[in-house]
Amino acid sequence: MSSPIETGAAPDNPHPAGHRLTSRPEAEAPATGLHFATDHFAMHVHGDADSHLDALCHVVFDGTLYGGVPASTVTAEGATDLSVDLVRNGIVGRGVLLDIPRLRGVPWLEPGDHVTADDLRAAEAAQGVRVHAGDILLVRVGHRRRREEAGPWDASRSRAGLHPAAMEFLAERRVAVLGSDGNNDTAPSLTEGVDFPVHVLGIHALGLHFMDYLRFEDLVPLCEEADRWSFLCVVAPLRLPAATGSPVNPIAIL
């Protein structure tokens, strides 16, 4: 459920991932014998283009992290508490995909539109599925399809996402992880003075790991064909002991 890593600059990706070959057989290898092609990657994890997982240390609000952990635990050398290392052994659980554009009969939600708790309940009813405690909730807003068909735009200024009040639904259902094909937060923000209220409520207040900018376009047709919107979901972030997040490619197993 990840998107291909973006290595080119775009309106929503001013700091693209870097990828270069460090050893190229055609340029350096002898005509015979053994040689290895090797490469180097570098990535701005929390951008608006690439699929990634947010650690609990990612959101600082009023000087603290989740659970009142002091923000000072995030240092120049990395996070000493609540880093992505908490999920170094992976996240495995029941994934539930709620497709909001499908519910509304549109290909995608326009930037600035938001998903309410009523939308989530209506999608459950329309898809014949119910979110339970411990589930990995995946909410499709159509961001990735819009980007692929209409081209990239500055998603930091305008994007579809959840309404902050929809987080009451996640709290009531005791969801474990939240993922979306967008940022999860709507832009412009619907909360005065707070740019990412869904991240604040979800990560800082509820202690949820977030997955941003996933891609559901391969999964949706399979769910429709099987008439099934829940599946085994396997999430394996990189083992980065002090990082605030990680590139991620969640796997849905139907």
C-alpha positions in Angstrom: 0.0 0.0 0.0 2.9 2.4 -0.5 3.5 4.7 -3.4 6.7 4.6 -5.5 9.5 6.7 -3.9 9.6 10.1 -5.6 13.1 11.2 -6.6 12.0 14.2 -8.6 11.1 17.6 -7.3 7.4 18.6 -7.5 5.1 21.2 -5.9 4.3 18.7 -3.0 7.9 17.4 -2.9 10.5 20.2 -2.8 13.0 17.9 -1.0 12.7 14.6 -3.0 14.4 11.4 -2.0 17.9 11.1 -3.4 18.9 8.0 -5.3 22.2 7.5 -7.1 24.3 4.6 -8.3 27.5 4.3 -6.4 28.9 1.6 -8.6 27.8 1.1 -12.2 28.9 -2.0 -14.0 29.0 -0.5 -17.5 31.3 2.3 -16.3 33.5 0.6 -13.8 33.4 -3.2 -14.1 35.9 -5.3 -16.0 34.6 -7.1 -19.0 34.9 -10.4 -17.2 34.6 -11.6 -13.6 32.4 -10.5 -10.7 31.2 -6.9 -10.0 28.4 -5.5 -8.0 26.0 -2.7 -8.9 25.4 -0.6 -5.7 23.4 2.5 -4.9 22.7 5.1 -2.1 19.3 6.4 -0.9 18.5 9.5 1.2 15.0 10.5 2.2 13.1 13.4 3.9 10.7 11.0 5.8 7.9 13.4 6.7 7.2 15.0 3.3 4.0 15.3 1.4 4.7 12.7 -1.3 6.3 9.5 0.0 4.6 6.9 2.2 5.8 6.9 5.7 5.0 6.0 9.3 5.0 8.6 12.1 6.5 7.7 15.4 5.0 8.8 18.7 7.9 11.3 19.1 7.0 13.1 15.9 4.4 15.4 17.4 5.4 18.0 20.0 2.5 20.0 21.6 2.8 22.4 24.5 6.3 21.2 25.1 5.5 17.5 25.5 5.2 14.3 23.5 2.6 11.6 24.0 2.1 10.7 27.7 3.7 13.9 28.9 7.2 12.8 27.9 9.3 16.0 27.7 10.1 17.3 24.2 13.7 17.6 25.3 14.0 13.8 24.7 14.1 14.6 21.0 17.7 15.8 20.5 20.0 16.6 17.5 21.2 13.0 17.7 17.7 11.6 17.6 14.8 10.7 19.9 15.7 9.0 23.2 12.1 8.1 23.9 9.0 7.1 21.8 11.0 6.7 18.6 10.0 4.4 15.7 12.1 1.8 17.5 8.9 1.1 19.6 7.6 -0.8 16.6 10.9 -2.3 15.5 9.2 -5.8 15.5 6.5 -4.6 13.2 2.7 -4.0 13.4 0.4 -6.9 12.5 -3.4 -6.6 12.8 -6.8 -6.4 11.2 -6.8 -3.7 8.6 -10.1 -2.0 7.6 -10.3 0.2 4.5 -13.0 2.8 4.5 -13.3 4.4 1.0 -14.9 7.9 1.3 -14.9 8.8 -2.4 -16.6 5.5 -3.2 -19.2 6.4 -0.6 -19.8 9.8 -2.1 -19.7 8.6 -5.7 -16.7 10.7 -6.7 -13.1 9.7 -7.8 -11.5 11.7 -5.0 -12.2 14.4 -2.3 -11.1 17.8 -3.4 -8.3 19.5 -1.5 -9.7 21.2 1.6 -12.6 18.8 2.0 -12.8 16.7 5.1 -14.0 13.3 6.4 -16.4 13.4 9.3 -17.3 10.7 11.9 -20.6 10.4 10.1 -18.7 9.7 6.8 -16.8 6.9 8.6 -20.0 5.3 10.0 -21.7 5.6 6.6 -18.8 4.0 4.8 -19.0 1.1 7.3 -22.6 0.6 6.5 -22.1 0.9 2.8 -19.2 -1.5 2.7 -20.6 -4.0 5.3 -17.7 -3.8 7.7 -17.2 -2.5 11.2 -14.1 -1.0 12.9 -13.2 -2.8 16.1 -10.7 -2.3 18.9 -7.1 -2.8 17.9 -7.8 -2.4 14.2 -5.6 -0.6 11.7 -8.0 1.9 10.2 -7.2 3.0 6.6 -9.2 6.0 5.3 -9.1 6.6 1.5 -9.7 10.3 0.4 -8.4 9.7 -3.1 -5.4 12.0 -2.8 -3.1 9.6 -4.6 -5.5 9.1 -7.5 -6.0 12.8 -7.9 -2.2 13.3 -7.9 -1.7 10.6 -10.5 -4.5 11.9 -12.8 -4.4 15.7 -12.3 -0.7 16.1 -11.4 1.0 17.1 -8.1 0.1 20.3 -6.2 1.2 22.0 -3.0 -0.4 19.6 -0.6 1.0 21.5 2.4 -1.5 24.3 1.6 -4.5 22.3 0.4 -5.5 18.7 0.9 -8.4 16.5 2.0 -8.2 14.7 5.3 -10.1 13.9 8.5 -12.1 16.5 10.4 -10.6 16.8 14.0 -14.0 15.8 15.5 -13.8 12.5 13.6 -11.1 11.5 16.1 -13.8 10.8 18.6 -14.8 7.9 16.4 -11.3 6.5 16.6 -11.2 6.9 20.3 -14.6 5.3 20.8 -13.6 2.3 18.6 -10.1 2.1 20.2 -8.3 2.1 16.9 -4.6 1.2 17.1 -3.2 2.7 13.9 -4.5 5.3 11.4 -3.4 5.5 7.8 -4.5 7.4 4.8 -3.6 8.1 1.2 -3.3 11.7 2.2 -1.7 13.3 5.3 -4.7 12.4 7.6 -5.0 16.1 8.4 -7.0 18.5 6.2 -5.4 21.7 4.9 -6.1 24.5 5.5 -6.5 23.5 9.2 -10.0 23.5 10.6 -8.7 24.4 14.1 -7.6 27.9 14.7 -4.0 28.1 15.9 -3.2 24.4 15.3 -2.0 23.4 11.8 -2.3 19.6 12.3 -5.1 19.0 14.8 -5.6 15.3 13.7 -2.0 14.6 14.3 -2.1 16.3 17.7 -5.2 14.4 18.7 -4.1 11.0 17.3 -0.4 10.8 18.0 0.0 13.2 20.9 -3.3 12.5 22.8 -4.3 9.0 21.8 -0.9 7.5 21.2 -1.6 6.2 17.7 1.0 5.5 15.0 0.1 7.3 11.8 0.8 6.3 8.2 0.7 9.2 5.7 0.5 9.2 1.9 -0.2 5.5 1.3 -1.6 4.2 -2.0 -4.9 2.2 -2.2 -5.5 2.2 -5.9 -4.3 -1.5 -6.3 -6.1 -2.6 -3.2 -9.6 -1.1 -3.8 -10.4 -3.3 -6.9 -9.5 -6.4 -5.0 -11.7 -5.4 -2.1 -14.6 -4.7 -4.5 -14.1 -8.0 -6.3 -14.1 -9.9 -3.0 -16.7 -7.7 -1.4 -14.5 -7.6 1.6 -13.0 -4.5 3.2 -11.0 -6.1 6.0 -7.8 -8.1 5.8 -4.6 -9.0 7.5 -2.3 -6.0 7.5 1.5 -6.2 8.0 3.5 -3.0 8.6 7.3 -3.3 8.8 9.1 0.0 9.4 12.8 0.1 9.2 14.8 -0.4 12.4 15.9 3.1 13.0 16.5 3.3 16.8 16.3 7.1 17.2 14.1 8.2 14.3 10.8 10.1 14.3 9.5 8.0 11.5 10.2 5.5 8.7 9.5 4.8 5.1 6.9 2.1 5.0 5.2 -0.3 2.7 2.2 -1.9 4.4 1.0 -5.1 3.0 -2.7 -6.1 2.8 -3.3 -9.8 2.7 -6.8 -10.8 1.7 
